[in-house]
Each structure stands twice: as C-alpha cells, then as structure tokens.
C-alpha cells in the first residue's frame, strides 16, 4: 500500500465534501473510491499523491477556481457535521474497511 500523508487524508475528505456532501452515505463512499482508484492506477496518476489526484485541473469541480463552493470547502472545519462524516469515509476508504461500490471505476457522473 502506498503511504498516505495527513494532507492527502484531509484533501480526500474535503473533496468528498465538495463533490458529495448532499449525497447519501454510499455516494460519499463511491466518490472516495473513485479518487483512490485513480490514485492507485499507474495508468492515470502513477506516483501521484491523493492530493494531486484531487486537485488535478478539471477533474473534480469542487477544486476549480470558478466553483462557487471552493471557498466554502477550503474554510469548512470539523465543527461541520457533514465534513466530520467525510473524514470518516475518507479514513475508512484509505484503510480498506469499505468495499468499492464502483467496482474499480475511475470516473463517475451524477
């Protein structure tokens, strides 16, 4: 397993929040696994950190400079219940304690 830095964990959680905070729990898990599937795939991002996968331009809209939720996502803190849930989802996905509902997918759409 590749090492995962704190910054990667935090960025994964914020990306889940930015992309799926309004989704049911399984939707959040799916977003986490799509990101991790990209990270683990040498075809897509060989050697990259999770943070680089999440912040790659035009991949996850929540990180786009013109996204109206970008500043909210960057400033939200752990007093926010949905972010706390996204942190748990991120850590569980990294640890491999949730199964991948996407069956290895590297992309998704609503």
N, C-alpha and C positions, 0 to 999 in steps of 0.2 A: 504494500500500500504506500502511496506517495505521502510524504509529510504534509500536514495541514497547519499553517500558521494561524494565529489568532485573527489577523487581518482577513485571511481567507474565510474563516468562520463568520466573522462579522459581515463581510461583504455578501456572502451567500445568504445570510439571514435578511439583510436589507433588500437584496434582490427578490427574495421570496415575498417580502412585504410589499415591495414596489410593483411586482407583477401579479401577485395573487392574494393580497390581504382580504379581498372581498369574496374569495373562493372558499368552498368547503375544505375541510382538513385534507382530503385526498388530493385536491387541486394543488395545495401547497406542497405536498409530498411529491407530486408529479413534477412541479417546477424544479424542486431541489434535485430530483434525479436527472432531469434533462441537463441541468448545469453540470452535475457530476459526470454524466455520460460524456459530455463534450470534453471535460477536463481529463478524463481517463483515456480518451481516444487520441492516439498519436496522429490519426488522420486529420483531426480538426485542430488540435491545440497542443501537440506534443511538447511536453516540458513546461507548459504554462502553469501559473498558479490559478487557483479558483478565482481570485480577484481579477486576474487578467481575462479570464473567460467571461465573467460577468460584465466587465467594463469595456469589452471589445466594442468598438463603434458599431452602432446599428444592429446589435444582436438582441439586447434586452432594452426595450424602450424606456424603462424607468431611469436608465443612465444617460439617455440622450439629453444634450444641453437644452433643447427646446421643450422637454417634457415638463408640463406644469407641476408634476408631483416630485420632481427631482429635489428641490429644496426641502420639501416635507420629509422625504425619505432620508436625506442626509442629516436632518436635525432631530428626527424622532429618537426617543430614548426608551430605556427599559421601564419607564412608567406607563408606556403604551402596551396594553394587554395583547393586541394583535402582534406587535413586534416580539414580545416575550414568547408567544406561540411559534413565531417564525424562527426564533433562536433554537427552540426545542426541536422543531422539524429539521433545521439545518444540522444540528449536532447528531440527531438520530440517523439522518441520511449519511452523513460522513462516517459514522460508526458502523453503518451497515445493519442497523436494527430495524429498518423498514424495508420492505420489498419494493422493487421498482415497478410501479403500476404502468410505466410507459414501455416496459419490455425492451429497454436499451435505446429508446428514441433520443435523438439529439436536437429535435425541433418540436414545437407544438404550436397550436393556434386555438383561439377561443372559439 
